[in-house]
Structures are given as C-alpha cells and as structure tokens.
Amino acid sequence: MGSSFFAITSAYVEPLDMLAELRDDNKTVASSLREAHSVRAEHRDIATASLIEVWIDETERRTWFLFEASRRGDSTGH
C-alpha cells in the first residue's frame, strides 16, 4: 500500500493528495483480495469466495468514488 496513516509525517496533506492516496491504497487492497480469491479457488472454498467477492466489489466501489471525488472540475463545475 501507499504510505500508512502512521507513516505520514507532514502536518498537513492536501485533500486531493489524500484522496489519491486512499484511492491507490484501495487499488492495492483489491489486488490482494484477487490474489486471496485465487488461493481460495485452489482449495475449492466456496464460502470464502463469496465473502471475498463482496469485499472486492466494495473496494472497487470505494476506488471509483475516490477517483471521482479527486477529479478536478473544469470552469463550468463539471
């Protein structure tokens, strides 16, 4: 993941920078969850697969939201 919350040493982080960091962290989490999903497939663990799929979906939704929230609008506000 990106720098952890506890590793941040600056007194202030720009809001858009924080959103970008959270977005990148969520991308990393989704990647790790996909790896876990692959491991679970090797062991035919259906119950865990269902949980991991939900977590992947939630993580991807957060990633999308953080991406959209961090976009800079144009002069019309779009």
C-alpha positions in Angstrom: 0.0 0.0 0.0 0.9 3.6 -0.1 2.3 5.3 3.0 0.3 4.2 6.0 -1.6 6.7 8.2 1.0 6.4 10.9 3.9 6.9 8.5 2.7 10.4 7.4 5.0 13.0 8.9 3.8 16.2 7.3 1.5 18.3 9.4 -0.9 18.9 6.5 -1.8 16.8 3.5 -3.7 18.4 0.6 -7.3 17.0 0.3 -6.8 15.8 -3.3 -3.5 14.2 -2.4 -5.2 12.3 0.5 -8.0 11.1 -1.8 -5.4 10.0 -4.4 -3.5 8.1 -1.7 -6.7 6.4 -0.4 -7.6 5.5 -4.0 -4.2 3.9 -4.6 -4.4 2.0 -1.3 -7.8 0.7 -2.3 -6.4 -0.5 -5.6 -3.7 -2.4 -3.7 -6.3 -3.9 -1.4 -8.4 -5.1 -4.4 -5.3 -6.6 -5.9 -4.6 -8.5 -2.7 -8.1 -9.7 -2.4 -8.0 -11.0 -6.0 -4.9 -13.0 -5.1 -6.7 -14.4 -2.0 -9.6 -15.3 -4.2 -7.2 -17.3 -6.5 -5.8 -19.2 -3.5 -9.3 -20.0 -2.3 -10.1 -21.4 -5.7 -7.2 -23.9 -5.4 -8.9 -25.2 -2.2 -12.5 -25.0 -3.5 -13.6 -22.9 -0.6 -17.0 -21.5 -1.8 -18.0 -19.7 1.4 -14.8 -17.7 1.5 -15.1 -17.0 -2.2 -18.5 -15.3 -1.6 -17.1 -13.1 1.2 -14.0 -12.1 -0.9 -16.1 -11.3 -3.9 -18.2 -8.9 -1.8 -15.1 -7.3 -0.4 -13.7 -6.9 -3.9 -16.9 -5.2 -5.1 -16.9 -2.9 -2.1 -13.3 -2.0 -2.6 -13.8 -1.3 -6.3 -16.8 1.0 -5.5 -14.6 2.9 -3.0 -11.8 3.2 -5.6 -14.3 4.6 -8.1 -15.8 7.0 -5.6 -12.3 8.2 -4.6 -11.3 8.7 -8.2 -14.4 10.7 -9.0 -14.1 12.8 -5.8 -10.5 13.6 -6.6 -11.1 14.8 -10.2 -10.6 18.5 -10.7 -13.7 20.1 -12.3 -13.5 22.5 -15.2 -14.6 26.1 -15.1 -18.2 25.0 -15.5 -18.1 22.8 -12.4 -18.1 19.6 -14.4 
